[in-house]
Amino acid sequence: MKLLPFHNSRFRTACCFWLVLLVPFVAQAQTPATKLTDTYVSTEKGKSGFALAASGKTAALFASNSDWPGVLRAARDLQADINRVTKLTPTFTTDKAPTGNEVVLIGTLGKSPLIDGLVKSKKLDVSQVAGKWETFVLQVVEKPMPGVERALVIAGSDKRGTIYGIYDLSQQIGVSPWYWWADVPTKPQTALYVAPGRHSQGTPKVKYRGIFINDEAPALQNWSKEKFGGVNSKMYTHMFELILRLKGNYLWPAMWGNMFNVDDPQNPVLADEYGIVMGTSHHEPLTRAHEEWKHAGKGAWNYQTNAAALQEFWRGGMKRMGTRENIVSIGMRGDGDEPMSQESNIALLERIVADQRKIIAEETGKPAEQTPQLWALYKEVQEYYDKGMRVPDDVTLLLCDDNWGNIRKLPKLSEKPRKGGYGIYYHFDYVGGPRNYKWLNTNPIPRIWEQMHLAHEYGANQIWIVNVGDLKPMEFPISFFLDYAWNPDKIGADQLDDYSREWAAKQFGPKYATGIADILAKYAKYNARRKPELLDQKTYSLTNYREWETVVADYNQLLTQAEAINQQLPAEYHDAYYELVLHPVQACANLNEMYYTVAQNHEAAKNGQATTNELAEKVKALYAKDAEITSRYHAVASGKWSHMMDQTHIGYTYWQQPEKNAMPAVQTITQPTATTAPAATPAASAQKPQPKVAAGAGFVEADGYVSIDAEHYSKVVNGSVAKWQTIPDLGRTLSAVTTLPVTAPTQLPAANTPHLEYRVQLTSSGPVTVQAYLAPTLNFVGGEGLRYAVSFDDEAPQIINLHTGMVADNGNRPWEKAVAENIIIKESKHTLGKPGEHVLKFWRVDPGVVLEKLVVNLGGVKPSYLGPPESASGNSKTSKEEKGSVGQR
C-alpha cells in the first residue's frame, strides 16, 4: 500500500510514524484531531526525499571518532535500528571522510570537525542549536563536501542533544523506545525517506527528567538475578538506553539492598558513557547508597555523635564520583529513610549541609556551586523548610508529592527565582501508609497531567523524577511523564486522548490504536479508584446502586474488549500486547470479581442461602486464576520477564505487604436453611426507573437525591483571569473540571467571577446537603487550604475549605481516607424555600481545585464508594462526550 508523497517539501501528519506507514493519510478515520508528532519519514520519496534506505541499499553512517563515546554508541544503535526495519545494515565509519550520493553525518558541535566544518562553511545553520541544552537539528544538506551529493545531518548542541537526534530518527523509522523493555515489534519496510527541511524537538523545558527504580524487591530484583546475575551493568545498560530513547537524562538507581557504585564498578562508568546523569534518592547524601553505610560506615548514623565518620563516608562518595555527571543529594534523614531524631533541629541540618558542601568543594576542586545539588523536601524535611531552614541558592529544592501523586508544595509566585530552581519528586509506586501500592499501574495520565501541569506553571522545572518501582509495568505512564517533561506546553488537557492514541499506534499500529488507547485509559482509571492492594470485599456496595455488580461488569467488558483485539492482532504483537495491555486488564478484572464473589459469599452465608458454598468455591477458583495469570506473564516472550510479577497483592492486613498472597476468608454452610429469605441481589436493589423529563428541565431528583458529573453543567461563567477547563477522563467516574490558568489569583465569589451552574428539579423544599467530590489535590500554595464555594439560586455562596484538618502524613485520618479513596468529599448545608427548579452554582475561589461530581442529598443517598450514579436529565449537556472518545464511559 502506497503512502502520499511529501507535500510542500515537508510531509507532516497528525499521527505518529506508524500511522503513516500502514495506511494512506486520506483513510485515517482515527487520526487525532490535534498534531502531537511531526512526522518527517515516509516510505515514498516524494519531492526531494532523502533516501535513508531504498532499492536494497542504505545510506552510510559517519561520525567523528573524536565525538563523545555515547554519541558513537547511539549511532551504532541507529545502525541496528535501520536493520530492524529494513533488514539491511548500513556501514558506519568514524575514521575517514565518507563518500557517496547520500550519507548520514552525525556529530556534536565542538566535538565533530566534520559538523563544525559544515557550520563554518555556512552549509548548516545551528543558530537555534549552539549553546542550548540537549538540542538537536536534523537536516538534509546539499553537497556538504567533496564526493557527497547530499547528507542527512544530525547535529547536537551537546552530547545528549546529538543522542536525542539519533533516537528521534529511530522512532521516526518505526522503532519504539520499548522495543526491548516491552518487546514491541518493528514494522518491516523496504524504503525510508527523510523529508527535506529542518527537524527538531527544540530545547527541553524541564532540565533533568528521570526515573527512580525503587521498591524493587521481589520483582525486578529476582528478575535481574535470574537474567543478569544481579542488578548490574548488564541490566542497567538496557535501562540507560531506554531513558535516552524516551528523551530522559536522569536516574536514581535501585536502592533496596543495592549499591549502584559498588555492586558493579562498571555501573557508573557506563552511565556516564551513555550520557545518563546519576543521582541518589532523597535520603542518600553525596552519591552514597544507604546500603553502603552497612558495609563501609562506622558507628551510628547520627551527626550529633558521629560527624567525623559520616564526613569520611561522604567524602568517599565524592572522591569516587570524579568528573562524572551527577546531581548530588544533600541534607540528611534518619537511618533507613526515617525521620531524624526529635533532638534534630534546623541549626544542626544547616550545619550538615554546610559541611557537605565543604566536602563537595574539596573533593571536586571547584566551588560547591559548580556541582549540581538537590535538597529534597520529603515528608518532615518540608517542615524544616517551612520553619525557616534554607540552603544556598544554587541548590535545587526538590519538592515532593505525598507519595500518592498529590504535590505537597510549590514555589510561591511571588518568590525570588533561585539559581538552582525547583524540582518535583513524584510517585507511581510507593511503600508506606496507608498501604503499599507496587503491583500494577494505577496512574491515569489525566491525573499526572493535572498535577505536573501545576508544577510547570509554578516554575518547578529544574528536575522531574518519578518513582516507578520495578519499571515494568509502568511503561505507559513513564512515556507520558518524560514526554510531558520535555515540553509541557505541547500537551494540553484536550490533547490527552490524542497522546494515548498516538502512543498506542506507535506500539501496535493504527488499526486498533483507538481501542487500545481506550483500554489503557480505562484500566488505569478503574485501578485508581481504589488501588488493588487496598481492595477487599467491602470496598463497593453489594446492595446500593448495583455498585459491585457494575464495577465488575465494567472490568469484564474491558477484558472482552482487550481479548477481542488480541485475537485480531498479528502474532508478532502478542507478547507486547500482553505485557502492556491484556495482562493488567486480566489481572484486575479477576481480582475485582474475586472480591465481589467474597462479598456475595458472606451475604449468602448470613442469609443461609444454598449458593454459599458454590460462591466459596468460585472464590477459590478466582484466587487460583490470579496465580495462573501471573504465570502466563512470566511465560511471555519465552520467559524473558520471569519474576517481574512476583509482587504480592492479596492478603494485606496493614500497610506492609504480605510475605505471600493469601486468599480472602470465605464462609461455608453445612445445611442451607430453606425458610430464610434469600440475600438481596444487586438487581433487586437497583435504582428505580428514572422519570422522563422534558428537554432543558435539568437534573431530576429521584429517590431523594440528584447526582451530577462535573462536566455536565448547564452554564459556564468565565472570569477575566480564570476560565473553566474540562480535564477529560480525570477522576473516579467521568471527567473533571478546574480553572486555568492555575496561577490565577484567589477570587471571592461575586456576580461575574468564575462559576458553573447546574439546573436541578427537586420534589420538595427544606434542608438539603450538597456533596462535592473533589480530586485529592493538596494545599500546594500554603495558607489554610484551597477553597471553593457553593450556592443555590441567589443565596450567598458558602465558602468551603478542602483541607480543614488535613495533613499529608501517616496517622492523619482525613489524608489517609482521601488518598485511599482517591477523593475528597466536602459538604455544605442549604435550605430551599420551595420545590421545583433550582440552579446549583459551584464557584471558583482558589486555584487548583478540581471538581469531579456534585450530589444534592435530600435524605435519599445510600452508602456507597463511588456515590450515586448520575441522575436523569433532559439537559442536552449530558450528551457532550464525543462518540469513541478515549476512556469515556
Residue, then its C-alpha position, 0 to 999 in steps of 0.5 A: m500500500k502506497l503512502l502520499p508523497f511529501h507535500n510542500s517539501r515537508f510531509r507532516t501528519a497528525c499521527c505518529f510514524w506508524l500511522v503513516l506507514l500502514v495506511p494512506f493519510v486520506a483513510q485515517a478515520q482515527t487520526p487525532a484531531t490535534k498534531l502531537t508528532d511531526t512526522y518527517v519519514s515516509t516510505e515514498k520519496g516524494k519531492s526531494g526525499f532523502a533516501l535513508a534506505a531504498s532499492g536494497k541499499t542504505a545510506a552510510l553512517f559517519a561520525s567523528n571518532s573524536d565525538w563523545p563515546g555515547v554519541l558513537r554508541a547511539a549511532r551504532d544503535l541507529q545502525a541496528d535500528i535501520n536493520r530492524v526495519t529494513k533488514l539491511t545494515p548500513t556501514f558506519t565509519t568514524d575514521k575517514a571522510p565518507t563518500g557517496n550520493e547520500v550519507v548520514l553525518i552525525g556529530t556534536l558541535g565542538k566535538s565533530p570537525l566534520i559538523d563544525g566544518l559544515v557550520k563554518s562553511k555556512k552549509l548548516d545553520v545551528s543558530q537555534v542549536a549552539g549553546k542550548w541544552e540537549t538540542f538537536v537539528l536534523q537536516v538534509v544538506e546539499k553537497p556538504m563536501p567533496g564526493v557527497e551529493r547530499a547528507l542527512v545531518i544530525a547535529g547536537s548542541d551537546k552530547r545528549g542533544t546529538i543522542y536525542g537526534i539519533y533516537d528521534l530518527s529511530q522512532q521516526i523509522g518505526v522503532s519504539p523506545w520499548y522495543w526491548w523493555a516491552d518487546v514491541p515489534t518493528k514494522p518491516q519496510t523496504a524504503l525510508y525517506v527523510a523529508p527535506g527541511r529542518h527537524s527538531q524537538g527544540t530545547p527541553k523545558v524541564k532540565y533533568r527528567g528521570i526515573f527512580i527504580n525503587d521498591e524493587a524487591p521481589a520483582l525486578q530484583n529476582w528478575s535481574k538475578e535470574k537474567f543478569g546475575g544481579v542488578n548490574s551493568k548488564m541490566y542497567t545498560h538496557m535501562f540507560e538506553l531506554i531513558l535516552r530513547l524516551k528523551g530522559n537524562y536522569l536516574w536514581p538507581a535501585m536502592w533496596g539492598n543495592m549499591f549502584n557504585v559498588d555492586d558493579p564498578q562498571n555501573p557508573v562508568l557506563a552511565d556516564e558513557y551513555g550520557i545518563v546523569m546519576g543521582t541518589s534518592h532523597h535520603e542518600p547524601l553525596t552519591r552514597a547508597h544507604e546500603e553502603w553505610k552497612h558495609a563501609g560506615k562506622g558507628a551510628w548514623n547520627y551527626q550529633t555523635n558521629a560527624a567525623a565518620l559520616q564526613e569520611f563516608w561522604r567524602g568517599g562518595m565524592k572522591r569516587m564520583g570524579t568528573r562524572e555527571n551527577i546531581v548530588s543529594i544533600g541534607m540528611r534523614g534518619d537511618g533507613d529513610e526515617p525521620m531524624s531524631q526529635e533532638s534534630n533541629i534546623a541549626l544542626l541540618e544547616r550545619i550538615v549541609a554546610d559541611q557537605r558542601k565543604i566536602i563537595a568543594e574539596e573533593t571536586g576542586k571547584p566551588a560547591e556551586q559548580t556541582p549540581q545539588l538537590w535538597a529534597l523536601y520529603k515528608e518532615v524535611q518540608e517542615y524544616y523548610d517551612k520553619g525557616m531552614r534554607v540552603p544556598d541558592d544554587v541548590t535545587l529544592l526538590l519538592c515532593d508529592d505525598n507519595w500518592g501523586n498529590i504535590r505537597k508544595l510549590p514555589k510561591l509566585s511571588e518568590k525570588p527565582r533561585k539559581g538552582g530552581y525547583g524540582i518535583y519528586y513524584h510517585f507511581d509506586y510507593v511503600g508506606g501508609p496507608r498501604n503499599y501500592k507496587w503491583l500494577n499501574t494505577n496512574p491515569i495520565p489525566r491525573i499526572w497531567e493535572q498535577m505536573h501541569l501545576a508544577h510547570e506553571y509554578g516554575a518547578n522545572q529544574i528536575w522531574i523524577v518519578n518513582v516507578g518501582d520495578l519499571k515494568p509495568m509502568e511503561f505507559p505512564i513513564s512515556f507520558f511523564l518524560d514526554y510531558a517533561w520535555n515540553p509541557d506546553k505541547i500537551g494540553a488537557d484536550q490533547l490527552d486522548d490524542y497522546s494515548r492514541e498516538w502512543a498506542a499506534k506507535q506500539f501496535g499500529p493504527k488499526y486498533a490504536t483507538g481501542i487500545a488507547d481506550i483500554l489503557a485509559k480505562y484500566a488505569k482509571y478503574n485501578a485508581r479508584r481504589k488501588p488493588e492492594l487496598l481492595d477487599q470485599k467491602t470496598y463497593s456496595l453489594t446492595n446500593y446502586r448495583e455498585w459491585e455488580t457494575v464495577v465488575a461488569d465494567y472490568n469484564q467488558l474491558l477484558t472482552q474488549a482487550e481479548a477481542i483485539n488480541q485475537q485480531l492482532p498479528a502474532e508478532y504483537h502478542d507478547a507486547y500486547y500482553e505485557l502492556v495491555l491484556h495482562p493488567v486488564q486480566a489481572c484486575a478484572n479477576l481480582n475485582e470479581m474475586y472480591y465481589t464473589v467474597a462479598q456475595n459469599h458472606e451475604a449468602a452465608k448470613n442469609g443461609q442461602a444454598t449458593t454459599n458454598e458454590l460462591a466459596e468455591k468460585v472464590k477459590a477458583l478466582y484466587a487460583k486464576d490470579a496465580e495462573i495469570t501471573s504465570r502466563y506473564h512470566a511465560v511471555a516472550s519465552g520467559k524473558w520477564s520471569h519474576m517481574m510479577d512476583q509482587t504480592h497483592i492479596g492478603y494485606t492486613y496493614w500497610q506492609q505487604p504480605e510475605k505471600n498472597a493469601m486468599p480472602a476468608v470465605q464462609t461455608i454452610t453445612q445445611p442451607t436453611a430453606t425458610t430464610a429469605p434469600a440475600a438481596t441481589p444487586a438487581a433487586s436493589a437497583q435504582k428505580p426507573q428514572p422519570k422522563v423529563a422534558a428537554g432543558a428541565g435539568f437534573v431530576e431528583a429521584d429517590g431523594y437525591v440528584s447526582i451530577d458529573a462535573e462536566h455536565y453543567s448547564k452554564v459556564v461563567n468565565g472570569s477575566v483571569a480564570k476560565w473553566q477547563t474540562i480535564p477529560d477522563l480525570g477522576r473516579t467516574l467521568s471527567a473533571v473540571t478546574t480553572l486555568p490558568v492555575t496561577a490565577p489569583t484567589q477570587l471571592p465569589a461575586a456576580n461575574t467571577p468564575h462559576l458553573e451552574y447546574r439546573v436541578q428539579l427537586t420534589s420538595s423544599g427544606p434542608v438539603t446537603v450538597q456533596a462535592y467530590l473533589a480530586p485529592t489535590l493538596n494545599f500546594v500554595g500554603g495558607e489554610g487550604l484551597r477553597y471553593a464555594v457553593s450556592f443555590d439560586d441567589e443565596a450567598p455562596q458558602i465558602i468551603n475549605l478542602h483541607t480543614g484538618m488535613v495533613a499529608d502524613n501517616g496517622n492523619r485520618p482525613w489524608e489517609k481516607a482521601v488518598a485511599e479513596n482517591i477523593i475528597i468529599k466536602e459538604s455544605k448545608h442549604t435550605l430551599g424555600k420551595p420545590g421545583e427548579h433550582v440552579l446549583k452554582f459551584w464557584r471558583v475561589d482558589p486555584g487548583v481545585v478540581l471538581e469531579k461530581l456534585v450530589v444534592n442529598l435530600g435524605g435519599v443517598k445510600p452508602s456507597y464508594l463511588g456515590p450515586p450514579e448520575s441522575a436523569s436529565g433532559n439537559s442536552k449537556t449530558s450528551k457532550e462526550e464525543k462518540g469513541s472518545v478515549g476512556q469515556r464511559 
